[in-house]
Amino acid sequence: MNIGTHKHGLFFGTAIVALTIGTLFTGSPASAADTRITINGGQTKGAFNRVASGWAAYITKHVSGLNASSKASAGSLDNTRQVNAGKSDMGLVFASDLHDGVKGLEPFKGAASDVRYMTFVFGSVGHFVVPADSAIKALSDIKGKTISMGGPGSGSAKNLTKLLKHVGLWGSFKDVYAGKKSSDQLVNGKVDAYNWHPGIGSGFIRGTANKINIRFIDLDAPAKASGFYKKYPYFEPTTIPGGVYPKVGQDSMTIGTGTLMIANKNMSDEAVYNILKGVYAAEGKKFLTAAFGGRAKQMTIANGLKNLVAPLHPGAAKFWKEMGR
């Protein structure tokens, strides 16, 4: 484990994860004198990790004075806590988790008062996956079934739990937390459905669809009927277009929330400003699109302050003011 010194004198264990993506791009190597920062992603090989690795590779090669590394984690909830505690400088989180963390709502024990908003990154979309021939036709059909909620402690699990409690279905089924094993367990019949909240076009879900025919359960209809969006305004109706996943030809309605990049409040204003200026430049957008695909296209100036549910970092505030936001 490498130990990096923060500008303000805080010390962070960087637990550097090798950035294989970094070998794909040219750029100046980081100097030993550069300030080291860590960016929390998510589960190994997941979308959060790919995005965090792309940001880290770009920052190291193109933002002067910074040496960034990505770090795997349990996901959004874990990232909110770690960035708040100063164990990581930056991290990817769901807007839903950031909102609840800042307010100190369940399952947080106390307010996450040291996290700051940087930017919207991409939309995270609820995928409730069942075999195409499943008896589950609507969300209410999960009674008595075994459902993988996602990874233990993950934002995916928290998002669905929030909806199921709101519509009165919590406790009517067996909940398990198979994480990355969810796909294989669905294919092998060990679970009746699984829940995942990546961006649209997830390779993980595509992998399931390449093994068996799948469908998505409509999460929007029960959310709308129950007043879920009014109670939790950081969620919104979202469409999974037909054709995105193998043999899923029809559009599927679901719920979605934003994936955001946050920073610890003690990260220097200059560093946050320079990072945002870099990733939103033409060169930065090209780099990130090559790193993690279409998700990077959702990083626009118009979307930049979407799901603003936490205080802006001063360095981000300066950037967005210059952008006319």
C-alpha positions in Angstrom: 0.0 0.0 0.0 1.4 3.4 -0.9 0.7 6.3 1.4 0.1 9.7 -0.2 0.1 13.1 1.4 -2.9 15.4 0.8 -2.3 19.1 0.2 -4.0 19.9 3.5 -1.9 17.4 5.5 -4.3 14.5 5.7 -2.9 11.0 4.9 -4.6 8.5 2.7 -3.9 4.8 2.0 -4.1 4.7 -1.7 -4.3 0.9 -2.2 -3.4 1.4 -5.8 -5.2 -0.7 -8.3 -3.3 -1.3 -11.6 -4.8 0.8 -14.4 -4.6 -1.4 -17.4 -6.5 1.2 -19.4 -3.5 3.6 -18.9 -1.4 1.6 -21.3 -3.8 2.5 -24.1 -3.0 6.2 -24.1 0.0 8.3 -24.4 0.9 11.1 -22.0 3.6 12.3 -19.6 4.3 10.0 -16.7 3.4 11.1 -13.2 6.2 12.7 -11.2 7.2 11.4 -7.8 6.4 14.9 -6.5 2.8 14.9 -7.8 0.0 14.9 -5.2 -1.5 11.4 -5.1 -5.3 11.1 -5.1 -7.6 8.0 -5.1 -10.9 7.6 -6.8 -13.3 4.9 -5.5 -15.0 2.9 -8.2 -17.1 -0.2 -7.5 -17.0 -4.0 -7.8 -14.2 -5.5 -9.8 -15.0 -5.5 -13.6 -18.1 -3.4 -12.9 -19.2 -0.1 -14.6 -18.1 2.1 -11.6 -14.6 0.6 -11.7 -14.3 1.2 -15.4 -15.4 4.8 -15.1 -13.1 5.5 -12.1 -10.2 3.9 -13.9 -10.8 6.1 -16.9 -10.9 9.3 -14.8 -7.7 8.2 -12.9 -5.8 7.5 -16.1 -6.8 10.8 -17.6 -5.9 12.8 -14.5 -2.5 11.1 -14.1 -1.5 11.8 -17.8 -3.1 15.1 -18.4 -3.7 17.1 -15.2 -0.5 18.6 -14.1 0.6 17.9 -10.5 -1.7 15.0 -9.8 -1.2 11.3 -9.8 -4.5 9.4 -9.6 -5.3 5.8 -8.9 -8.7 4.0 -8.9 -9.7 1.7 -6.1 -12.3 -1.1 -6.0 -15.1 -0.9 -3.4 -18.5 -2.3 -2.5 -20.1 0.5 -4.5 -22.0 3.7 -3.9 -22.7 3.5 -0.2 -19.2 2.5 0.6 -17.8 5.3 -1.6 -20.0 7.9 0.2 -18.6 6.8 3.5 -15.0 6.5 2.4 -14.9 9.9 0.7 -16.6 11.4 3.7 -14.0 9.9 6.1 -11.1 11.0 3.9 -10.1 7.4 3.1 -10.5 8.3 -0.6 -10.3 11.7 -2.3 -13.0 11.1 -4.9 -15.6 8.5 -5.7 -18.6 7.6 -7.8 -22.0 7.5 -6.0 -25.7 7.3 -6.8 -27.6 10.6 -6.2 -29.9 8.6 -4.0 -27.1 7.6 -1.7 -25.5 11.0 -1.7 -28.8 12.6 -0.7 -29.4 10.2 2.1 -25.7 10.4 3.3 -25.7 14.2 3.5 -29.0 14.1 5.5 -27.8 11.3 7.7 -30.7 9.0 6.7 -30.8 5.2 7.0 -28.5 3.3 6.6 -26.0 6.2 7.4 -25.2 6.7 11.0 -24.8 10.5 11.1 -24.6 13.0 8.3 -21.8 12.7 5.7 -20.9 16.3 6.1 -17.5 16.2 4.4 -18.5 15.1 0.9 -18.8 17.7 -1.9 -20.5 17.4 -5.3 -18.3 17.7 -8.4 -20.4 16.6 -11.4 -23.1 14.3 -12.9 -21.4 11.5 -14.8 -24.0 9.2 -16.2 -27.5 7.8 -15.5 -27.8 4.6 -13.5 -30.7 2.5 -14.5 -32.6 -0.1 -12.5 -32.5 -3.5 -14.3 -34.7 -6.1 -12.7 -33.8 -9.2 -14.7 -35.8 -12.4 -15.1 -35.7 -15.3 -17.5 -38.0 -14.6 -20.5 -40.3 -17.5 -19.5 -40.5 -16.5 -15.8 -43.8 -16.4 -14.0 -42.8 -13.0 -12.7 -44.7 -10.6 -15.0 -44.9 -7.6 -12.6 -43.0 -6.5 -9.5 -45.9 -7.7 -7.3 -45.2 -11.3 -8.5 -42.0 -11.6 -6.5 -43.9 -12.7 -3.4 -42.4 -16.1 -2.3 -39.6 -15.8 -4.8 -35.8 -15.6 -4.2 -34.4 -12.3 -5.5 -30.8 -11.3 -5.6 -30.8 -7.6 -4.7 -27.3 -7.0 -6.0 -24.0 -6.8 -4.0 -24.1 -6.7 -0.2 -24.1 -3.1 0.9 -24.3 -1.8 -2.7 -26.2 1.2 -4.0 -28.1 -1.2 -6.4 -29.5 -3.1 -3.5 -30.3 0.1 -1.6 -32.2 1.6 -4.5 -34.4 -1.5 -5.0 -34.9 -1.9 -1.2 -36.2 1.7 -1.1 -38.8 1.0 -3.8 -39.9 -2.4 -2.4 -40.4 -0.9 1.1 -42.3 2.0 -0.4 -44.7 -0.2 -2.3 -45.2 -2.6 0.6 -43.5 -5.7 -0.9 -40.5 -5.9 1.5 -40.6 -9.1 3.5 -42.8 -10.9 1.0 -39.8 -12.6 -0.7 -36.4 -14.1 0.1 -33.7 -11.5 -0.4 -30.1 -12.6 -1.1 -27.0 -10.6 -2.1 -25.2 -12.6 -4.7 -23.3 -9.6 -6.2 -21.4 -10.6 -9.3 -22.6 -14.2 -8.9 -26.2 -13.0 -9.6 -26.0 -13.7 -13.3 -24.8 -17.3 -12.9 -27.3 -17.9 -10.2 -30.2 -16.7 -12.4 -28.9 -18.9 -15.3 -28.7 -21.9 -12.9 -32.1 -21.3 -11.3 -30.8 -20.5 -7.9 -32.5 -17.2 -7.9 -35.7 -16.1 -9.6 -34.5 -12.6 -10.5 -31.7 -10.2 -9.9 -31.4 -6.5 -9.6 -28.6 -4.4 -11.0 -28.3 -0.6 -11.4 -25.6 0.2 -14.0 -25.8 2.4 -17.1 -27.8 1.3 -20.0 -25.9 -1.3 -22.1 -24.2 -3.0 -19.1 -21.8 -5.8 -20.2 -22.7 -7.7 -17.1 -26.4 -7.9 -18.1 -25.5 -8.5 -21.7 -23.5 -11.5 -20.5 -26.7 -12.9 -18.9 -28.7 -12.3 -22.1 -26.1 -14.2 -24.1 -26.7 -17.3 -21.9 -30.5 -17.3 -21.5 -33.4 -15.2 -22.9 -34.3 -12.5 -20.4 -36.9 -9.8 -19.8 -36.9 -6.7 -17.6 -39.7 -6.1 -15.0 -41.4 -2.7 -15.1 -40.3 -0.7 -12.0 -41.7 2.6 -13.3 -45.4 1.6 -13.0 -45.4 0.7 -9.3 -43.1 3.7 -8.6 -45.5 6.0 -10.3 -48.7 4.5 -8.8 -47.3 4.7 -5.3 -46.0 8.2 -5.3 -42.3 7.0 -5.2 -41.1 9.9 -7.4 -42.7 12.5 -5.2 -41.1 11.1 -2.1 -37.7 10.5 -3.7 -37.3 13.2 -6.4 -33.7 12.0 -7.3 -35.3 9.1 -9.0 -37.1 9.4 -12.4 -38.9 7.3 -15.0 -36.3 5.7 -17.4 -36.6 3.6 -20.6 -34.3 0.7 -21.4 -34.6 0.8 -25.2 -35.3 -2.4 -27.1 -32.3 -3.8 -28.9 -29.7 -2.8 -26.4 -29.6 -6.3 -25.0 -29.6 -9.6 -27.0 -33.1 -10.8 -27.8 -34.8 -8.1 -25.7 -36.6 -6.3 -28.6 -39.2 -4.2 -26.7 -38.7 -1.1 -24.6 -38.8 -1.6 -20.9 -39.8 1.0 -18.3 -37.9 1.3 -15.1 -36.5 3.8 -12.5 -33.2 5.7 -12.8 -31.0 7.9 -10.8 -27.8 9.8 -11.4 -24.2 8.6 -10.9 -22.2 11.5 -9.6 -18.5 12.2 -8.9 -17.9 13.5 -5.4 -14.8 14.8 -3.6 -13.8 15.1 0.0 -14.2 18.8 1.2 -10.4 19.0 2.0 -9.3 18.2 -1.6 -7.7 21.4 -2.9 -9.9 23.8 -4.9 -7.3 24.0 -7.6 -7.2 20.2 -8.1 -11.0 19.9 -8.4 -11.2 22.8 -10.8 -8.3 21.5 -13.0 -9.8 18.0 -13.1 -13.2 19.3 -14.2 -11.7 21.6 -16.7 -9.7 18.7 -18.1 -12.4 16.1 -18.4 -14.8 18.5 -20.0 -12.3 19.7 -22.6 -12.5 18.1 -26.1 -9.4 16.0 -25.3 -10.8 14.9 -22.0 -14.2 13.8 -23.5 -12.4 11.9 -26.3 -10.2 10.1 -23.7 -13.1 9.2 -21.4 -15.3 8.0 -24.3 -12.5 5.7 -25.4 -12.1 4.6 -21.7 -15.7 3.8 -20.9 -17.8 4.2 -24.0 -21.2 5.9 -24.4 -21.6 6.7 -20.7 -19.1 9.5 -21.2 -21.4 11.2 -23.7 -23.8 11.9 -20.9 -21.2 14.2 -19.3 -22.3 17.4 -20.8 -22.4 21.0 -19.5 -26.2 20.9 -19.6 -26.2 17.7 -17.4 -23.3 18.8 -15.2 -25.3 19.9 -12.2 -28.1 17.3 -12.5 -29.0 15.7 -9.1 -27.3 18.4 -7.2 -28.1 16.9 -3.7 -25.0 17.9 -1.8 -22.9 21.1 -1.4 -20.7 22.0 -4.4 -17.0 21.8 -3.9 -15.6 25.3 -4.2 -13.3 24.2 -7.0 -16.4 22.8 -8.8 -18.4 25.9 -8.1 -15.7 28.0 -9.8 -15.7 25.7 -12.9 -19.5 25.6 -13.2 -19.7 29.4 -12.8 -17.3 29.7 -15.7 -19.6 27.4 -17.7 -22.5 29.7 -17.0 -24.2 27.2 -14.6 
